Amino acid sequence: MIVTLTANPSLDRTIVVDAPLRPGEVQPAHPGREDAGGKGINVARVIFGAGVAVRAVLPLADDDPFDSALGATGIDAVRVPIAGRARANLTITDPEGITTKLNLPGATLSVSEADAVIAAVVEASRGARWLVLAGSLPPGVGDDFYVRVIEAVRRALGDDAPRIAVDTSGAALSAVVDGARPDLIKPNDEELAELTGSAASSDTLVTGVADAARRLVGSAKIGAALVTLGGEGAVLVTAEGEWFGRPPRIEVVSTVGAGDSSLAGYLLADHGGAVPAEKLRSSILYGAAAASLPGTQAPRPTDLPRGHVLVTARP
């Protein structure tokens, strides 16, 4: 079982324009997709599509329209009642695959609602192999919310606590790395640069990313880092070594959710007992598959590109 927490779920609406977006002008558009989203939900949908048991925890009002889209996914979901409504995010994609996103802040959680979410995650995590904390935080919970979740799970479950993966950014990611020692983080290169204060140049992107991630792993702040680099591929750094891989050639349709699918691909490979290089290869294939699909569509194993992914270990 893999458990995900989406503290700030979103109804993801995607529209497609025939030409590059022109701010301030009127442009024709085509209706696209409407998906139950938020990073944890996206991860759960990919895992579910691969036939692996997954449970998604999220705050959600009983009468929220989001629930209809969530129910259509078929995933096992634990809904924690709240007063507010899930946000709606709008994605605009042009013919070149360039994506513009407009994200709303989401429902404000009260102290009691936030505590109820934490309690639900603890219960859902009993017997789980991984717990994934993914996405932005909703208003009202504070930057240390994921730290509180991790502490509650480990305190309640002890040696039986699942491994914990975190995919967030900014102050929330800094708080986790500084105070919670997650087993895995999944930033992109820009989020890693913000976290460490050391941006890599385009000429030394892979080396710079690997070095920055190694400092975090080496200092025992994190167990491992899976760093996605968009079209350049991804880097995996663990206590045992460092690996880099490039994606096969694809036609990019929408990059929304590609990073979430990358994390899901890594977890699926881990679930199958894969070695680090194969975990990275699976991550890259799932990320590429997501980028080749419209909207926030969750790739299935049959959607994976057939091109070869060369993964190399850093000496």
N, C-alpha and C positions, 0 to 999 in steps of 0.2 A: 504494500500500500504506500502510495505517495500522497501527501496532504499538501494543499496549497492554501495560503491566506491571501485574499484580495481585500485589503482594508478600504480601498477606494474604487469600487467597481464602476464601470462605465458602459453605456449603451453606445457602441461604436457605429456611427453612420458614415458611409463612404459614398462620394459622388465622383464622377469622372467628367473631365472637361476635354474638349476636342483640341485645345491649344494651350500653350503655357498660361498659367494664371496671370491675369492683368488686374492688379489692385485698382479699385476705383471705377472699373468698367463693368458693363453687363455682358455676361457670357452665357451661351447655352451649355447645359450640363445634362448628363444622363443619370438616371437613378442607378444607384449601386447596391451595396449590401447594408444590412443592419445586423450586427452581431453582439452577443453578450460578451463584453470585454473587460479590460483591466488585466494587468500582467499575470496575476495568479490564475485567473479564469482562462486566459490564453494558454498558459502552460498546461493546465488541467485538460483542456480540450485536445491538445496534441497527444498527451499521454493516454487519454481515453480512446482516441482514435487508433492508437497502436495496440489496444487490447490489454493494457496494464491497469490494475485497480488504482483509482485515484478518488480523492474526496476533496471538494472545494469548500472552504469556509469563507463567508462574506457577511457583512452587515446589510440587511435588506428588509424594507418595510413589507408588510403582508400584501398591500395593494399596489406595490410598485410595478409599473409596466415592464421594467427590466426583467421581472420574473418570467414573463412569457418567453422572451428570448433565451433566458437561462434554461428553462425547461426543455426547449427545443434541442439543446445540446446533448441531452441524455446523461450528463454527468451527475454523479452523486454529490449533492450540495447540502451543506449545513447553513441555513439562513438564520442569522441572529437579528431579531426584530429591532428596528430603530424607528425614529419618528420621521427622519428626512428621506429624500429620494436619491437614487443613484444618478450621477451626472450623465450628460450626453456629450460625447466627443465627435467632432466633425473632421473628416479627412477628405482632402481634395487631391486627386491624382490626375496628372496630365499624361499625354501620350508617351512622353519620355520616361515615365516612371517617377518623376519628381513629385514628392509628397509634401503637402502643406497640412498641418494639424492645428486645430483649435480645441484646446482642452479646458473644460470647466473645472472648478475646484472640488465639487462633490459635497455630499451632506456633512454637516458638522455633527460629530459624535459627542454626546454628553459623557461625563465621567463614568456613569453607570453603564452606558452602552459600550464604551471602550473596554471596561472591565468584563462585560459579558462576552465580548468578542474574544478576549484573552482566554477566558474560561472555556469557551467553545473550542478554541484551538488546542488547548491542553487535552480535552476529552477526545477530540478527533485524532490526536497524534498517538494515542495508545496503540502500540503494535505497528506503527508506521516505520518505514525505512528512511524516508526523507520527509522533511517539512520545508516547504518553499515559501518564503516571505517575499512577496513581489509587488512592485509598483509604488506609486506615490502614496503619501499618507493623507488622510482626510483632515479637514480643519478640526481643531479641538483636541487632538490626541497628543501633540508634542512630538518633537524630533526623536525622542527616545522610545517611541512606542514599540518598535521592533526589538529593542533591547529588553523591554519589559516582557514581551512575548517569549523571547528566548529564555530569559531567566525563569519565567513561570513554568515553561515546559520542562526545562532541565531540573528544576527544583521538585516538580511533581513526579517526574518519571525516572529521574536518576540515571542509572546505567542503561535503562531501557528507552531513554529518549532517542528520537530519530536524529540522524545527521541533519544539519540545517543549512540551507542555501538561501542567500539573500540577493535579490535583484532590485536595487533601488538606486537613488543618487542623492547628491547634495548633502545636507545636514543629516538626513536619516541614515545614509550610508556611513558617514563619518562617525556617527554615534555608535553604530553596530561594530565597526572596525575597532574603535577605541575602547569599547566596553563589553563586548559580548563574544568574541572569538567565534565567528561562524565557521562552519566547515568548508563553505564555498561562497565566493562572491562572483557575480557575473556583470561587471560593468562593461561599457564600451570604452574605447580609448580616451574619449573626452571626459567621461565620468571618472576614469582612473586618474587622469591628469589633475582633475579638480581635487580628487581625494588626496593625492600624494604631493601636489604642487610641482610636478615635474612633467611637462609636456614633451613628447618625443617629436623630433623633426620628421618631415615626410620621408627623408632619405634613410632614417634609422628608426622607422616606426616600430617594427617588430622587436628590434633590440631594446629600444627605449621602453616599450610596454613590458617586455619580459623583465628588464632590470627593475622597473618600478614595482611590478607584482612580486618579484623575488624578495624585495626589501620587506614587504608585508608578510609574506610567507615565512621568511627567515627570522623575523622578529616574533613569530608565533601569534601575530594579531589575527591571522586567518589560516585556515587549513590549506586552501587552494584558491586559485583565481582562474576563471575562464573569462578572457577578455575578447569581446567581439570587435572586429575591425571593418565591418561592412563588407564591401566588395573585395577587400584585401584579405579576408579570412578571419582567423582567430588564433589566439595564443592560450595555451594551458600551462599554468605553473603550479606545481605541487612540491611537497618536500622531497620527492624522488627525482624530479627533473623538470625540463621545460620542452614544450612541443609547439610547433607552428604548422598551420595548414592553410591552403588556399582553396576557395570554392571552384567548382566547375563553371563553365560559361553558361549563363542563363539569360533569358529575357526578363528584365525586372518589370514587374507590374505594380507592386506596392510593397514598400519596405516596412509597413506597419505590422508589428507583431513578429518580425523576423528574429529579433533578439530573444523574445520569449520562446519561440520555437527552437532556437539554438540551445537554450537551457534545457528544454524538454528533451531534445535529442541526446544531450549529455546524460540526463537522468535515465533515459530509456536504455542507453548503452551500459550504464552502471548497473541498472536492474538486471541486465543480462550477464553481468560478470566480466565485462570487457576490460582490457588494459587501457592505460591512459591515452595512448595514440588512437585507439579505436573510439574512445569516448569523444575525443576531439573531432575525429572524422564524422561521427554521427551528428555531433553538434553542428558542424558546418553544413552537412547535407540537409538537415532539417531547417536551418536558417535560410539556405538557398531556396529550398522548396517553398517556404513561406513567402519569400520575396517574389516568386514567380506566380503567386496566386492573388486574386483580387481581394480588396478589403482586409479584414482581420480574419481571413479564412485559415482554419487550422489544417496544416498538411498531414496527410496520412502516409503510411509507408509506401503506398503505391504512387505517391506524388514526388518521391525523392528523385532528383536528377540522376541520370545514369553516368554522367561524367566522373572521371577519376579525381579523387581528392588526395593529393600528395601531402603526407604529414611527415615532417622531419623533426628529429630530436636535436636540441641545441647541445653542442659538445660541452 
